[in-house]
C-alpha cells in the first residue's frame, strides 16, 4: 500500500520484500493438519490468527494497531517455523 504513494514521489517503491502474514500462518496451520484433513479450509481472519498464536488482540482497523499486531504475528510465526 505504501508503494502506491511512494512510487509517484520517488519513482520507485520500497526495496524490501513483501511478506504476507496470513500466508505464513496458512503454511504453519497446513503443516499441522493430518494428510486426510489438508483439503479443509483454514480460517485466516486476523482475530483467529491472533487468538491461535496466543497474542494480544488490539482494536482493529487502526493503522498503528494493525501494524503492531501484524509485527507480533510475524515474529511469533518466524519463531514457530524454526522449531
Secondary structure as GFF3:
##gff-version 3
##sequence-region A 1 83
A	DSSP	alpha_helix	2	10	.	.	.	ID=ss1
A	DSSP	alpha_helix	21	32	.	.	.	ID=ss2
A	DSSP	three_ten_helix	35	37	.	.	.	ID=ss3
A	DSSP	alpha_helix	46	52	.	.	.	ID=ss4
A	DSSP	alpha_helix	63	82	.	.	.	ID=ss5
###
